[in-house]
Amino acid sequence: MTLDDVAQKYAETTAAILMCGREKYFESALRLLYSGIDSLSWLYSDQNDLEKRNVRNEYEGWVNIFLLPELKKFGYDCTATEIYYARCSQLHTFSAIAKKQGDNRIVAYASGDGENMNKVNQGLPDIEKMSNGKRFVIIHIGDLVQGFINGTSHFFKLTEEDEELSNKVIEKADFYYAPLDTKVLNKEQNR
């Protein structure tokens, strides 16, 4: 598999995220986004052996380098740990909280225009009171998606420039599934 093949997989993932967004399947979009970060963080890591992988450290590392700088451009102050727990909550419980959430702020999401985001932020103190003192960080789902897109683009530009990273990515990509024949997919849909 080539670096272009790997980049194409993430372009397809991004297209699926955007398709879910257009259909207002926001939670499905989040699950694709967070699992995309998960796999990108593995590609970026030095660990080939999945049994020895420290998922949380790798995930937070990728988020710190590639996602948070993009989110900061939009004015967010969330942490890699908060994003990691958002990932856990979406992938493991389909809810807002994750195992070992502790005192970390819970990531909540807004959609719509800027006026809607302002309403959500204004209501945040009331939400926190009703949730037994839990604290939240509100992220507009469109900003999160754009941050993912920009961060992924930065990752692949860095991969093209860094031969060692490129070799790591290509080596790990040997474990990826080959592209499916669309005829197979169409046949399954017609059953």
C-alpha positions as CSV (number, residue, x, y, z in Angstrom):
1,M,0.0,0.0,0.0
2,T,1.3,3.4,-0.9
3,L,1.1,6.7,1.1
4,D,-1.5,7.9,-1.4
5,D,-3.6,4.8,-0.8
6,V,-3.5,5.5,3.0
7,A,-4.4,9.2,2.4
8,Q,-7.3,8.0,0.2
9,K,-8.7,5.9,3.1
10,Y,-8.8,9.0,5.3
11,A,-10.3,11.1,2.5
12,E,-13.1,8.5,2.3
13,T,-13.5,8.7,6.1
14,T,-13.7,12.5,5.9
15,A,-16.3,12.2,3.1
16,A,-18.3,9.8,5.3
17,I,-18.1,12.2,8.2
18,L,-19.3,15.1,6.0
19,M,-22.1,12.9,4.6
20,C,-23.3,12.1,8.1
21,G,-23.2,15.8,8.9
22,R,-25.4,16.7,5.9
23,E,-27.9,14.1,7.0
24,K,-27.7,15.4,10.6
25,Y,-26.3,12.1,11.9
26,F,-24.1,13.9,14.2
27,E,-23.3,11.1,16.6
28,S,-22.3,8.8,13.7
29,A,-20.1,11.6,12.4
30,L,-18.4,11.9,15.8
31,R,-17.8,8.2,16.0
32,L,-16.1,8.2,12.6
33,L,-14.1,11.2,13.5
34,Y,-12.9,9.8,16.9
35,S,-12.1,6.4,15.4
36,G,-10.2,8.2,12.6
37,I,-8.1,10.0,15.1
38,D,-7.5,6.6,16.8
39,S,-6.1,5.0,13.7
40,L,-4.1,8.1,12.7
41,S,-2.5,8.1,16.2
42,W,-1.4,4.5,15.7
43,L,0.1,5.4,12.3
44,Y,2.0,8.3,14.0
45,S,3.2,6.2,16.9
46,D,6.4,4.2,17.1
47,Q,4.6,1.1,18.2
48,N,3.9,-1.6,15.6
49,D,2.8,-4.3,18.2
50,L,-0.8,-3.6,19.0
51,E,-0.6,-5.6,22.2
52,K,2.0,-3.1,23.5
53,R,0.2,0.0,22.3
54,N,-0.7,2.7,24.8
55,V,-3.8,3.9,23.1
56,R,-4.5,6.9,25.4
57,N,-0.9,8.3,25.2
58,E,-0.8,7.9,21.5
59,Y,-4.2,9.4,21.0
60,E,-3.5,12.4,23.2
61,G,-0.2,12.9,21.5
62,W,-1.8,13.0,18.1
63,V,-4.5,15.3,19.3
64,N,-1.9,17.7,20.9
65,I,0.1,17.9,17.7
66,F,-2.5,17.9,15.0
67,L,-6.0,18.7,16.4
68,L,-5.7,21.1,19.3
69,P,-3.7,23.7,17.3
70,E,-6.6,23.7,14.8
71,L,-9.3,24.0,17.5
72,K,-7.3,26.8,19.2
73,K,-7.7,28.8,16.0
74,F,-11.4,28.6,16.5
75,G,-11.0,29.8,20.2
76,Y,-11.4,26.5,22.1
77,D,-9.4,25.7,25.2
78,C,-10.1,22.0,25.5
79,T,-7.4,19.5,26.4
80,A,-6.2,16.3,24.7
81,T,-7.5,14.4,27.8
82,E,-10.9,15.9,27.3
83,I,-10.9,14.9,23.7
84,Y,-9.8,11.4,24.6
85,Y,-12.7,11.0,27.0
86,A,-15.0,12.4,24.4
87,R,-13.7,9.6,22.1
88,C,-14.3,7.0,24.8
89,S,-17.8,8.2,25.6
90,Q,-18.8,8.1,21.9
91,L,-17.2,4.8,21.0
92,H,-17.9,2.8,24.2
93,T,-21.1,4.1,25.7
94,F,-22.8,6.3,23.0
95,S,-23.2,8.9,25.8
96,A,-21.6,12.0,27.2
97,I,-19.5,10.3,29.9
98,A,-16.6,7.9,29.8
99,K,-15.1,5.4,32.3
100,K,-12.6,7.3,34.5
101,Q,-14.0,10.6,33.4
102,G,-13.2,12.0,36.9
103,D,-13.1,15.8,37.2
104,N,-12.3,16.3,33.5
105,R,-14.8,18.5,31.6
106,I,-17.3,16.6,29.5
107,V,-17.2,17.5,25.8
108,A,-20.7,18.6,24.7
109,Y,-21.6,19.6,21.1
110,A,-23.5,22.4,19.4
111,S,-24.6,22.7,15.9
112,G,-26.3,25.4,13.8
113,D,-25.2,29.0,13.5
114,G,-23.2,31.2,15.8
115,E,-26.4,32.4,17.6
116,N,-27.2,28.8,18.6
117,M,-23.6,28.4,19.9
118,N,-24.1,31.6,22.0
119,K,-27.3,30.2,23.4
120,V,-25.7,26.9,24.4
121,N,-22.8,28.8,26.0
122,Q,-25.1,31.1,27.9
123,G,-27.1,28.1,29.2
124,L,-23.9,26.3,30.3
125,P,-24.0,27.4,34.0
126,D,-27.6,26.0,34.3
127,I,-26.6,22.8,32.6
128,E,-23.7,22.4,35.0
129,K,-25.9,23.0,38.1
130,M,-28.4,20.4,36.9
131,S,-25.7,17.8,36.3
132,N,-24.4,17.6,39.9
133,G,-21.5,20.0,39.3
134,K,-20.1,18.3,36.2
135,R,-18.2,20.7,34.1
136,F,-18.5,21.0,30.3
137,V,-16.6,22.3,27.3
138,I,-18.9,23.0,24.3
139,I,-17.5,22.4,20.9
140,H,-19.4,23.3,17.7
141,I,-19.4,20.0,15.7
142,G,-18.5,21.9,12.5
143,D,-15.4,23.3,14.1
144,L,-14.4,19.8,15.4
145,V,-14.8,18.4,11.9
146,Q,-12.9,21.2,10.3
147,G,-10.2,20.8,12.9
148,F,-10.0,17.1,12.1
149,I,-9.8,17.8,8.4
150,N,-7.0,20.3,8.8
151,G,-5.1,18.2,11.4
152,T,-5.3,15.2,9.1
153,S,-4.1,17.3,6.2
154,H,-1.1,18.5,8.3
155,F,-0.4,14.9,9.3
156,F,-0.2,13.7,5.7
157,K,1.9,16.7,4.6
158,L,4.4,15.9,7.5
159,T,4.3,12.2,6.4
160,E,5.3,13.2,2.8
161,E,8.2,15.3,4.2
162,D,9.5,12.9,6.8
163,E,10.9,9.7,5.3
164,E,11.0,7.8,8.6
165,L,7.4,8.7,9.4
166,S,6.4,7.7,5.8
167,N,8.1,4.3,6.2
168,K,6.3,3.8,9.5
169,V,2.9,4.6,8.0
170,I,3.4,2.4,4.9
171,E,4.6,-0.5,7.1
172,K,1.5,-0.3,9.3
173,A,-0.7,0.2,6.3
174,D,0.2,-3.3,5.1
175,F,-2.4,-4.4,7.7
176,Y,-5.2,-2.3,6.2
177,Y,-8.0,-4.0,4.2
178,A,-7.7,-3.7,0.5
179,P,-10.3,-1.6,-1.1
180,L,-13.6,-3.4,-1.6
181,D,-15.0,-3.9,-5.1
182,T,-18.1,-1.7,-5.4
183,K,-19.9,-4.5,-7.2
184,V,-19.7,-6.5,-4.0
185,L,-21.3,-3.6,-2.1
186,N,-24.0,-3.2,-4.6
187,K,-24.8,-6.9,-4.6
188,E,-25.1,-6.8,-0.8
189,Q,-27.5,-3.8,-1.0
190,N,-29.7,-5.6,-3.5
191,R,-30.4,-8.6,-1.3
